[in-house]
Amino acid sequence: MNHTLSPAAQPGPAAGPERSGLSGYPRRSVLAVLVCWLLVVFDGYDLIVYGTVQASLINDTGWGLTKATAGTIGSMAFIGMMIGAIFAGRMSDAWGRRRTIIGCAVVFSVFTILCAFAPNAPVFGGLRLLAGIGLGGLVPSANALVAELVPTKWRSTIATLMMSGVPIGGSIAALVGIPLIPAFGWPTMFLIAVLALVVVIPLGIRYLPETLPSGAAGTAEKEPGGFGSLLRAPFFGMSVLYAIATLVTLFAWYGLGTWLPNLMQLAGYNLGSALTFALALNMGAVAGSVITAWAGTRFGPIPTAIAAAAVAAAALLVLVTGPAVTVVYIMLVLAGVGTHGTQCLIIAAVASHYPAHLRGTALGWVLGVGRIGAVAAPQVGGLLLAAGLGVNSNFLAFAGAAAVAAVLLGAIAVKIKSSTSTPIPEGARNV
């Protein structure tokens, strides 16, 4: 079967049997987008699952983990994600999206399954790092492919909705963890990745098309790609701002995802209640994906992202005041809406800001640098607790990161506004 799309065959309204019921949109493209979304769901599950088992790893394994060392292990997957995002984004531009997506999915599935059989903390951490390489490579590659499969006017909306798979996967992790961990132990949570390996990846092999790398289309000489192009005019300033905004946003999002169940247990709640707080955070993030998809289309991704980051910062500051349980749930939902919504909108903006031959590289760069925040968050959370600064120190740190994100996104908005009087890259006016 030929999975390659020539430049002339980039998805548009299709004729004949390939036409779907959705405004004549190609059925194969719709299926490809759904497969990418399912893979992102498993990506999200795999990211959040460590937060659901962290207390069990500390208390039940006999590995001698402390809060600080548990934070270090939590960072291992994010280190792998940083590596995977940077290199897979470039690989998807050079070698094609389909092969990169499927390869990354196989890597994170296999090494996640192996985590269930880890005999000690160092092996577990090493497996999480290797799984993280696949996790980090999947999202920029999938978003780059989806950006090429949907009409330009829907690119921002679909990119935002695609990322709903991350908190949906996290919500699944919290939901299944409530009955499975007490009944069967923490390893069961990692064995669920078998479903990705035997169900979703075969669907990807069947339905994901291949887009031609820029060199194959004969554009490499005219439009040089790679990080060299990304980090010089006219892209340098925006590339740096997008990357740092992603870093602080992911610091807040993954810090909460990693530590929230444990933080709530330290605050006096049992494991079941702590996991329902994690569920509230992730359900808020799911709602945030939908809300910000609509608002981003209506008001623009960057203005909406500024508002979302500010909402997250305010909600996390309220948690520091020790409110009633009902208010805690509401604030966690808003924190999920704000933190994850901000990240979705940044990805949507990047996918629109850069031309096709740089899109995968740009997404990989932004998410790769951003993973520094994801790496730091579990470490900082653990160190703050180990220093005896209490649960609120974590909420303050994550709130501060969200506030910084709002400021950086404001700088991006100013830079975009100032550039409208000069020629700007394809799609940038939609940002």
Steps between C-alpha positions, in 0.01 A plus 500: 500500500632842410480732800680796343324827433654713231487879543214510254316237699503678832161442657208702378141417409492155349274349241346155477500238773772671704261787577375505857176648621683799651485765228659269248818462705711194406410201715859375506617835636234491773608148599866606504422791732303267731789252512742781588260611774481145642879483509505832686251351751746220574779757510301688767427182694868411500596845624255519788520136610816565702312750717236235577755237611755727665371447855499123445857507371609690812307291751459150353799405285781488755717698257588754768352795310470837672294794377811651343607180322142438389511845342822405322340188355200707398738723304649211302206470261513874440872490422420234242216715368734793456735284292215344304321828424808675364620217279166355390372839389801536273471136388136548403598792275787304346374139486123535510231526766353149481818303565597733784158478670482120480859459614445727801177317592676163495783633717279648773267198505774238533698680769189590698398133510849408619465746791255253658785249536768738632688339792633822652489879478798551262359255244155655535645848446696385195189344345304819564771700325487272194119510496524878523697517174202350321251711693684821420537421133137410442327832574696733267495241221127435536419870514712568192317226309156614612582859400550372146179295499254775592399823325699806608201668662449199732869443578501686832175340619601144412849543647341609827244218502773248416671584826184413693634146472766577763262580789253235384781248530588647838137475610494135398815443706336654807170314446650156450753557777230537765387132477806336338785614726348373827380178335793403275788731587679775311651282218152451350490870411792459261370181339207699357743630235457158332180644351696763311740239369242252376208728405589861424839454332356255241231761428778753444676268258172460312370857491782753547614649168857604431574857405805561287803645679587845372809372320294243310277775374801678359479793739803436718726729298242780482376475858769369736367319803639394834584682821735739320207653313283496810750694709571786264298784349210526456421218745757538780318730742169320478669159527665600827182653646284202404756260650530680834123546527465126443767428762319684780159370391620140506666564836157584642306227315734208557589614849134470590462175305795341678447623856129571546392156633793494742442863602138430583597192702747715694215745556308220676292335228505124432621353169152478349422863576844610382443329166161667462678835535733390220192404300356850554822654371499283189130543433557873520774459245263308270243778535779749444588339168144548376452848648832630374444346157185709468647812659825469305305497173282790616764724658832356379727242667737745667243735664309192619820344634577814702159478665536125562840540667365775723204281603740217592717731711200641686348156566825362643539803726151435640610146597768652725227653717372156606144532367211257549509169312243615245711806422809279471330295230389813314848653517662178376259491206592861419870419540456217250313727261770766527824304498414243235294750301799733484722224367243394239475856375878542481520187284217630280679833461831336411332270247358809327801728536761292316503386135451131419868414454578628852179399679617169649838648595332801664257286698786272605713798603226664704393178672858380541616816676170506684575158646770665709210634705346153513835356614545766766147486642515157669846584635397841633182360652693227680772736620247749635330224698831352616601845626191503722331788317167319482234434241432868433855555378420280201179686420683834524775379266252377240289817528810712445587301188151555358528874567835515319341318206233769478768771491703323229191443289426871534846568357420266210174687436688832493762358263233365265318832503818692423581266210171548317640796310777282352492171305454206737505122456207309360223468756653741750218751456263235634698470822 
